[in-house]
């Protein structure tokens, strides 16, 4: 038998003594996106891990600076594509602060915003839990999770017209009220959720194989979490109960009764439990928002400088037609200034720094993406763990690379 004499290329593998450098990714089923990790290993043990990001760079921030204020939301929603409503709300809140209309947002719009933020959180965690289960060989949980997520996407499509990027949250409120039949679908979801969560906990929480793969793996101390600027469930799994909804309430979150789940162990299993608890707390907020939806009211601020006139008036009034044309063709102008606005996305503190020079387009948009900061902690988490454990660590951080690379 003739053996190949072709040497291994240094880009793929190099060896010094007992240490070896391997490239994991960027095309790898367990990196949850287009991520490359340069690993230095000894046997099966990771000695060093360096994430290489940027393979999914889309230039969203710069693109948004060349669009009208209202148009920018369409690209901003595509950063964290598993939680588009979180992106659009954070951006809208920032622009509303620059416009000085925060206090004028109708109460019904604020309630519906909270409703969709929490539905989005549950849907995002369903994707995380389903794919995390697949990483560890638990296939059934994926179907349980995605069935639940489909129900939420049906609600999102009914309200906004699209399942993934509805552009439903707008500067000044929402793009229309909830359609007929929406509340019945929402009630069905609220009733279904507790039983499905019992199923998910039963499949994984006490599963000895799942526990062996996650308990004591990827331990992140509170001090290290702060040094890496980790936020969200990954931070709360290390014993620090920081949540933007509690620390800096927005869109009425201070009027809702909910808890912030915290675990002190700091390992992958703790982060798993925090997210499960968070899903139940989100369901709790959804129930409270549902009770407030029985009161009708407007869902868009009545400000002709910012919002277009009602569609039904355009054919009846020349003034309304001109007003609509001006808003669509030129957008609206935002007073000069800058603002930083943050929200609690499913992955942690999502922030937008927005600068206006008084024009009809943003001068600068800069994102604080929680996925990127959380991902960098892999440098500290991976050493000392097995290569197979690296898959668990990555999954437990739940990064989304549309947000990491932007």
C-alpha positions in Angstrom: 0.0 0.0 0.0 1.3 3.4 -1.0 1.1 6.1 1.7 0.6 9.8 0.8 3.7 11.9 1.2 1.8 15.2 1.0 2.7 17.3 4.1 0.1 18.8 6.4 -0.2 22.6 5.8 0.8 24.8 8.6 -2.5 26.7 8.4 -4.3 23.5 9.4 -2.0 21.8 11.9 1.4 22.3 13.4 3.2 20.4 16.2 5.8 21.2 18.7 6.6 18.5 21.3 3.4 17.3 22.7 1.4 20.4 21.8 -0.6 20.7 18.6 -2.4 23.7 17.0 -5.7 22.9 15.4 -8.3 25.0 13.6 -11.9 24.3 14.7 -14.2 25.8 12.1 -15.1 28.2 10.7 -17.5 25.7 9.1 -18.3 23.4 12.0 -21.7 22.2 13.2 -21.1 22.8 16.9 -19.8 26.4 16.7 -23.3 27.8 16.3 -22.3 30.0 13.4 -19.4 30.9 11.2 -16.7 30.9 14.0 -13.1 29.7 13.9 -11.3 28.8 17.1 -7.6 28.3 17.0 -6.9 25.6 19.6 -3.6 24.6 21.1 -4.1 21.1 22.6 -2.2 18.4 24.4 -3.9 15.2 23.7 -7.6 15.9 24.1 -7.1 18.8 26.5 -7.3 22.4 25.4 -4.3 24.5 26.5 -5.3 27.7 24.6 -8.3 28.9 22.6 -8.4 32.0 20.4 -11.8 32.8 18.7 -11.4 34.3 15.2 -14.4 36.3 14.3 -15.5 38.4 11.3 -16.6 35.7 8.8 -20.2 37.0 8.9 -19.4 40.7 8.8 -22.2 42.5 6.9 -21.5 46.2 7.7 -25.0 46.7 9.2 -23.9 49.7 11.3 -22.5 51.6 8.3 -25.4 50.6 6.1 -27.8 52.0 8.7 -26.0 55.4 8.6 -27.0 55.7 4.9 -30.7 55.0 5.5 -33.5 57.1 6.8 -34.1 56.8 10.6 -37.1 54.5 9.9 -35.4 52.5 7.2 -32.4 51.7 9.5 -34.6 49.4 11.7 -34.9 46.9 8.8 -31.2 46.2 8.8 -30.7 46.5 12.6 -33.3 43.7 13.1 -30.9 41.4 11.3 -28.0 41.6 13.7 -29.4 39.2 16.3 -31.6 37.3 13.9 -33.0 35.1 16.7 -34.3 38.2 18.6 -35.1 40.8 16.0 -37.6 42.5 18.2 -34.9 43.2 20.8 -32.8 45.0 18.3 -35.6 47.1 16.9 -36.9 48.1 20.3 -33.5 49.1 21.6 -32.9 51.3 18.5 -36.4 52.8 18.6 -36.0 53.7 22.3 -32.8 55.5 21.5 -34.3 57.5 18.6 -37.4 58.3 20.7 -35.1 59.7 23.4 -33.3 61.9 20.9 -36.7 63.1 19.6 -38.0 63.7 23.2 -41.1 61.7 22.7 -40.5 58.8 25.2 -43.2 59.9 27.5 -45.7 60.2 24.6 -45.6 56.6 23.5 -49.2 55.2 24.0 -49.6 52.8 26.9 -51.0 50.0 24.7 -48.0 50.2 22.4 -45.7 49.9 25.5 -47.6 46.8 26.7 -47.4 45.1 23.2 -43.7 45.9 23.1 -43.1 44.1 26.4 -45.3 41.2 25.2 -43.2 40.7 22.1 -39.9 41.2 23.9 -40.7 38.3 26.2 -42.1 36.1 23.4 -38.9 36.8 21.5 -36.9 35.8 24.6 -38.7 32.5 24.9 -38.4 31.8 21.1 -34.6 32.6 21.2 -34.1 30.3 24.2 -36.0 27.6 22.4 -33.4 27.7 19.6 -30.6 27.7 22.1 -32.0 24.8 24.1 -32.9 22.7 21.0 -29.5 23.1 19.4 -27.7 22.7 22.7 -29.4 19.4 23.1 -28.4 18.3 19.6 -24.7 19.1 20.5 -25.0 16.6 23.4 -26.9 14.0 21.5 -30.4 14.8 22.9 -32.3 15.0 19.6 -35.9 14.9 20.9 -35.6 18.2 22.8 -35.0 19.9 19.5 -38.5 19.1 18.2 -40.2 20.0 21.5 -38.4 23.4 21.4 -39.1 24.2 17.8 -42.7 23.3 18.1 -43.0 25.9 20.8 -41.1 28.4 18.8 -43.3 27.9 15.8 -46.3 29.0 17.9 -44.4 32.3 18.8 -43.4 32.9 15.2 -47.1 32.4 14.2 -48.0 35.2 16.6 -45.2 37.4 15.3 -46.3 36.8 11.7 -49.9 37.7 12.6 -49.0 41.0 14.1 -46.1 42.1 11.9 -46.5 40.2 8.7 -43.2 38.2 8.8 -42.0 35.4 10.9 -38.4 36.4 11.4 -38.0 40.1 10.8 -41.4 41.8 11.0 -40.3 45.4 11.5 -43.3 45.7 13.8 -41.8 47.9 16.4 -41.5 51.4 15.0 -40.2 54.8 16.2 -43.2 56.2 18.0 -44.9 52.9 18.7 -46.0 50.0 16.5 -46.9 49.3 12.9 -50.6 48.8 13.6 -52.6 47.2 16.4 -53.0 43.4 17.0 -55.1 41.7 14.4 -58.4 39.9 15.0 -57.9 36.5 16.4 -54.4 37.3 17.9 -55.5 37.2 21.5 -57.1 33.7 21.1 -53.8 32.4 19.7 -51.9 34.1 22.5 -54.2 32.5 25.1 -53.6 29.1 23.5 -49.9 29.6 23.8 -50.1 30.8 27.4 -52.1 27.6 28.3 -49.7 25.3 26.4 -46.4 26.7 27.7 -46.3 25.2 31.3 -46.9 21.7 30.1 -44.2 22.0 27.5 -41.7 23.4 30.0 -42.4 20.3 32.2 -41.6 18.1 29.2 -38.3 20.0 28.5 -37.2 19.8 32.2 -38.1 16.2 32.3 -36.0 15.4 29.2 -32.8 17.2 30.3 -32.7 18.6 33.8 -32.2 15.3 35.7 -30.8 13.4 32.8 -27.6 11.8 34.1 -25.8 12.0 30.7 -26.7 15.7 30.3 -25.5 16.4 33.8 -22.2 14.6 33.3 -21.6 16.7 30.2 -22.4 20.1 31.8 -21.8 20.1 35.6 -18.4 21.4 36.4 -17.7 22.3 32.7 -16.7 25.8 31.7 -16.8 27.3 35.2 -16.9 31.1 35.0 -16.2 32.9 38.3 -18.0 36.2 39.1 -14.7 38.0 38.9 -13.8 36.6 35.5 -17.3 37.3 34.2 -16.9 41.0 35.1 -13.5 41.1 33.6 -14.8 39.7 30.3 -17.8 42.1 30.4 -20.1 39.1 30.3 -23.9 39.9 30.6 -27.2 38.1 30.4 -27.8 34.5 31.5 -24.1 33.7 31.3 -23.4 36.4 34.0 -26.4 35.4 36.1 -25.2 31.8 36.0 -22.1 33.0 37.8 -24.1 34.6 40.7 -24.4 38.2 39.6 -28.1 39.2 39.2 -27.7 42.1 36.8 -30.6 42.5 34.4 -31.2 45.7 32.4 -35.0 45.3 32.9 -34.5 45.7 36.7 -31.4 48.0 36.8 -32.5 50.5 34.1 -36.2 49.8 33.4 -37.6 50.7 30.0 -41.0 50.6 28.3 -42.7 50.0 31.6 -40.9 46.9 32.9 -40.8 48.4 36.4 -44.6 47.8 36.5 -44.3 44.1 35.9 -43.8 41.5 38.6 -41.0 39.0 37.8 -37.8 37.6 39.3 -34.3 37.5 37.9 -33.0 33.9 38.0 -29.5 33.5 39.4 -27.2 30.5 40.0 -23.9 30.5 41.8 -22.1 27.5 40.3 -20.9 29.3 37.2 -20.8 26.2 35.0 -22.6 25.2 31.8 -25.3 23.4 33.9 -26.0 26.6 35.9 -26.3 28.6 32.6 -28.8 26.0 31.4 -30.9 26.3 34.5 -30.9 30.1 34.4 -32.3 30.1 30.9 -35.0 27.6 31.7 -36.0 29.7 34.7 -35.9 32.8 32.5 -38.4 31.2 30.1 -40.8 30.7 32.9 -40.3 34.3 34.1 -41.0 35.5 30.6 -44.2 33.5 30.5 -45.1 35.2 33.8 -44.6 38.6 32.2 -46.6 37.6 29.1 -49.5 36.6 31.3 -49.5 40.1 32.9 -49.2 41.8 29.5 -52.1 39.8 28.2 -54.4 41.0 31.0 -53.5 44.6 30.1 -54.5 44.1 26.4 -58.2 44.1 27.2 -58.1 47.9 27.2 -58.1 49.4 23.7 -56.2 52.4 22.7 -53.8 53.9 20.1 -50.5 52.1 19.3 -48.6 55.0 17.5 -47.8 58.5 18.8 -49.9 61.3 17.2 -47.0 63.4 16.0 -47.1 64.5 12.3 -43.4 65.3 12.4 -42.5 61.6 13.0 -45.4 59.4 11.9 -47.3 59.1 8.7 -51.1 59.8 8.7 -53.6 56.9 9.0 -53.8 55.1 5.6 -57.6 55.5 5.5 -57.2 59.3 5.4 -54.7 59.4 2.4 -57.4 59.1 -0.3 -59.7 61.6 1.4 -57.3 64.5 2.1 -54.7 66.2 0.0 -52.9 67.3 3.1 -52.7 63.7 4.3 -51.4 62.6 0.9 -48.7 65.2 0.9 -47.8 64.4 4.5 -47.5 60.7 3.7 -45.4 61.5 0.7 -43.0 63.7 2.7 -42.6 61.1 5.4 -42.0 58.2 3.0 -39.7 60.1 0.6 -37.7 62.2 3.1 -38.2 60.6 6.4 -38.2 62.7 9.6 -35.4 64.7 11.2 -34.0 64.1 14.6 -32.5 66.9 16.7 -28.7 66.9 17.2 -27.4 64.8 20.1 -26.2 61.4 21.1 -27.6 58.8 23.4 -26.8 55.3 24.6 -29.8 53.0 25.1 -29.7 49.4 26.4 -32.2 46.6 26.7 -32.0 43.0 28.1 -31.8 40.8 25.1 -31.9 37.0 25.3 -28.1 37.1 25.3 -27.5 40.0 27.7 -27.1 43.7 27.6 -27.7 44.9 24.1 -26.9 48.6 23.6 -27.0 51.2 20.8 -25.0 54.4 20.8 -26.8 56.7 18.3 -25.6 60.1 17.1 -27.7 62.6 15.3 -26.5 65.8 13.6 -30.1 67.0 12.9 -30.6 65.3 9.6 -33.0 62.6 8.3 -30.3 59.9 8.7 -28.3 58.7 11.7 -24.8 60.1 11.7 -23.4 57.2 13.7 -24.7 53.9 15.1 -22.5 51.8 17.3 -23.7 48.5 18.8 -22.8 46.9 22.1 -23.4 43.2 21.1 -23.6 40.9 24.2 -22.7 37.9 22.0 -19.3 39.3 21.2 -18.3 40.0 24.8 -19.7 36.7 26.0 -17.8 34.8 23.3 -14.5 36.3 24.2 -14.7 34.6 27.6 -14.0 31.3 25.7 -10.3 32.3 26.0 -10.5 31.9 29.7 -13.1 29.1 29.9 -11.6 26.6 27.5 -8.1 25.9 28.9 -8.1 22.8 31.0 -11.2 21.3 29.4 -11.5 18.6 26.8 -12.2 19.4 23.1 -15.6 17.8 23.5 -16.3 20.1 26.5 -15.5 23.1 24.2 -18.7 22.3 22.3 -20.6 22.4 25.6 -19.0 25.7 26.6 -19.8 27.4 23.3 -23.4 26.2 23.4 -23.8 27.4 27.0 -22.8 31.0 26.0 -25.4 31.1 23.2 -23.6 33.4 20.8 -25.3 34.7 17.6 -22.8 35.6 14.9 -24.9 38.1 13.0 -24.6 40.2 16.2 -20.9 39.3 16.9 -19.6 40.3 13.4 -22.3 42.8 12.3 
